[in-house]
Amino acid sequence: MAGLVRAGFSFARNAIFSTSIRSIATTNPLNLKEIRERTEGSSIVIEAINVPSPRTELLVRAENLPNYEPVVSPSEKPPCYMCALGLDVKHTDVLILSQFVRSDGCMLPRRITGLCRRQQKKMGKLVTMAQKAGMYT
């Protein structure tokens, strides 16, 4: 009976706390669409219109810094945003790391995260460390 109560409590806790509100975002903003319905003659037209994301101002990008000057020669490609910002991310920074992880716990690929090879490898190791330390619920 106690096991059943514990399982029910665990299920309820995961259902309530599974989605967290993030105050910092390093991934692309949401591509939100607003559904609009209008009438043309005798038919109803339903369309989806792109709207700006409310998370856009929360993105961690080097361009958003006040005194940012890109240090890139024309022959080189620009560094990824984590390299440009020089953030010191640790395995305890779960809110930042969770933005590079899918819902099943696997890392997102580089084409989605936009990180360079070095930062992608570093984030992968930090995510693994955080998972082994039990920081993801």
Secondary structure, 3 states (H helix, E strand, C coil): CHHHHHHHHHHHHHHHHCCCCCCCECCCCCCEEEEEEEEECCEEEEEEEEECCCCHHHECCHHHCCCCCCCCCCCCCCCCHHHHHCCCCCCCCHHHHHHHECCCCCECCHHHHCCCHHHHHHHHHHHHHHHHCCCCC
